[in-house]
Amino acid sequence: MSLDLAKGFFVGLFLVSNAFAQPEKMAPESDDSVFVKKLSSPDLGDLAKWKAELLDLVKKSPMHSVSAIPGFITPNGLSKTETAGLKKVYDVFSVFRTGSSENVPNAKSKWFRDLRLPEVIDVAHTLLSKACEEKDPLKEILNAGDTDLAAEVSKSEPEKVPARTAGGALALKMLSDPSELKEWRAKWSTQSAIQFVRYLYTNSIYLAEADLGVVGRQASGLVKPAGKMNVMPKIEYLVIHHTATGEDLNLKNVQRDHMNRLVSSNDPSKGTWSDIGPHYFVMKDKTSPDWQIFAARDPWYRGAHAPPKVEGGPGNPNSIGIETAGLYRDGAPPPEALLKVYSLIQAFSKKDSQLNKGIEATEREGARTRVEIKGIVGHLECSREGHTECPGAGYLPIIQEWNRLLFPAGATLKQKEGSK
């Protein structure tokens, strides 16, 4: 064998053997893996590009479910608040891809992918952008776990995002696009309604005050009170009712009926009611097919909607009465109505809300009203045994769930008061 032939033989043999020795080509990385890796490694130098790439991956994400997605890797150099923002995106994405959360039965819907996921990505982007604006990104990386920054932006954590910029956008979309609530309505019951209010709470979905659209007394045609009104020194409870009627009402007629009622059937000389009894109605009317919030009795005046069972307990002297139109002896109010009621509850539950500030700034008869909400109850919970079925057996568990979620201390206090 010649030298050149021998060289060719051995070179060929080497190439063949090397080819067999090459590792098997790896399968392309899944989009889920790419998403989680990108989420776990935010590009602080170009957050706009990082966000756009995440949104593009979400847009391309398939609707079929997978059993699991890769685990979230906590990035280095970020504060707890910023990391929480990224982790929130991961949790929401995981629910969407796996469909594994009983509390989010509509996680596989198109709106969840096209609106909910972009919202939480936007929140995370905002948190990271705020940090980059206020501090040198390199310094941030060198000083992991910056508690001062976490304190500065704690009000913007995912669980506390202002409703107008996060959950508020979804709330508005739910009300404007009937398809957003289609899956909830398909299996609507008291139990699914409880899941719905848990979903709203967990995802901070409620209307911002600017979007409540409260219809004023004058617009409803209500007349001025006919007699003396007593100022409430303190508002401590929200009392929820049902009207035991249809879903649409004429509030002017309701006021007329209330003002014709005797204060005491045993003593007609005491006269009739001075005004409509409750402070708010969540209902429809003949002018619109939509559920709306209507202002009734002014919120600084003592109501006429629920005589208290015990002194100091929830009732007329210290409570806001909120009527939900409909009869809920067996079923639950529709999701649109619950979203409106819940949004009003949220406004009252925040001490610094414009609603509460407005009430506390108003002086009537030389007195002012303080707002310190500590519980939500159904009408029958603060009235004498057997006095009423309001707000109905189908609605009461939902109200109790609101109280448990928002005012756990109030629930304990209510039980103590009820045991007197």
Residue, then its C-alpha position, 0 to 999 in steps of 0.5 A: m500500500s502506498l504512503d498516500l493510499a495509507k494516509g487516505f485510508f486512515v483519514g477516512l477511518f478516523l472520519v467514519s469513527n468520529a462520525f459514529a462517536q458524535p453525540e446524538k443531536m438534541a431535540p429543540e428546546s420547548d417554548d415553555s423552557v425558553f419562556v421560563k429561562k427568559l423570565s428567570s434572566p431579565d435583561l436589565g440593560d434592555l427591559a423593553k426587548w425582554k418584555a417584548e420577547l416574553l409577550d411574543l412567547v405568550k402569544k405563540s403559546p399553545m392552548h393544549s395543556v402540559s403536565a408540568i413546566p420547568g421550574f423557576i430559577t430565582p435571579n441573582g441581584l434582585s430585591k424581594t419585590e422584583t423577584a416576587g413580580l417575576k415569580k407571579v408571572y411564572d405562577v400565572f403562566s404555570v396555571f395557564r400551561t398546566g390548567s392545574s388550579e381549581n380556583v382558576p377554572n377558566a385558565k385555558s381560555k383565550w382571554f387568560r392568555d391574551l390579557r391576564l398573562p400580558e398584565v402580570i408581565d407588564v407589572a413585572h416590567t414596571l417593577l424592574s424599570k422602576a428599580c433601574e430608574e432609581k438605582d444603578p443596575l450594576k449596583e443592584i446586581l452587587n447588592a442583592g436583596d436591597t430591602d430599601l428598594a423593596a420598601e419603596v416599591s412595596k405598594s406595587e407588588p403584584e398582590k397590591v397593584p392598583a386596580r386601574t393598571a392591573g386587575g382593573a383592566l381585566a375587570l373592565k374587559m369582563l364587563s365590556d365583553p360578554s364572552e369574558l364571563k361565558e365560562w363562569r355563567a355556563k356552570w353558575s351556582t353558589q359554589s362556583a360564585i364562591q370560586f369566582v370571588r376567590y379568583l377576583y380576590t387572588n388576582s386583584i380584579y376589581l374596578a378602580e374608584a374612577d371606573l365604578g360609575v356610581v349613578g348619583r341621587q339626582a340622576s336617579g330622580l331621588v328627592k331630598p330627605a323629608g325629615k331629620m336625618n341622623v349622622m353616623p359617628k362611625i361606619e364599621y360594617l357593610v351589610i349586604h341585602h337582596t331586594a327579593t325582586g327582579e334585577d331591574l328597579n326604578l329607584k325613584n319608586v323605591q324611595r317613594d315606597h320607603m318614605n311612605r313606611l311608618v317608623s313604628s306601626n305601633d305608634p303612627s305619630k312617629g311619622t314615616w321614613s325620611d328617605i330611602g333606607p339603604h345607601y347603595f343599590v347594585m341593580k339594572d334599570k330601564t335605561s341600561p341592560d348593564w348592572q350599575i351602582f346607584a347612590a341611595r341614602d347619603p353614606w354619612y347618614r344612619g341607614a334604615h335597612a337592618p336593625p342591629k341584633v346586639e348593641g354595638g353590632p352591625g346594623n343601622p347605627n354603624s353600617i352601610g347598607i348595600e342592596t343587590a337587586g334580585l331574589y337569591r333564596d336558591g341561586a347566586p347573583p350573576p358575576e357582573a353584579l358580584l364584580k360591582v358589589y365587590s368593587l364597591i366593597q374594595a373602595f370602602s375597605k381602603k382607609d385612604s380611598q377617595l370614597n372614604k375621604g369624601i365621607e370623612a370630610t363631609e360635615r352635617e349638623g356639626a358632626r362628621t363620620r369616621v370610616e373604619i370598616k371591620g366586617i361584611v355581613g348579610h342582613l340576617e346575620c345582624s337581625r333577630e332570629g327569623h326576622t328575615e331571610c335576606p340576602g338569601a341562602g344562595y347569596l349569604p355564603i358568598i358574603q361570608e367568603w368576602n368577609r373571610l378574605l377581607f376582614p378575618a378579624g371582623a369575622t371573629l368579632k362578629q361571632k363574639e357579638g353574636s354570642k352575647 
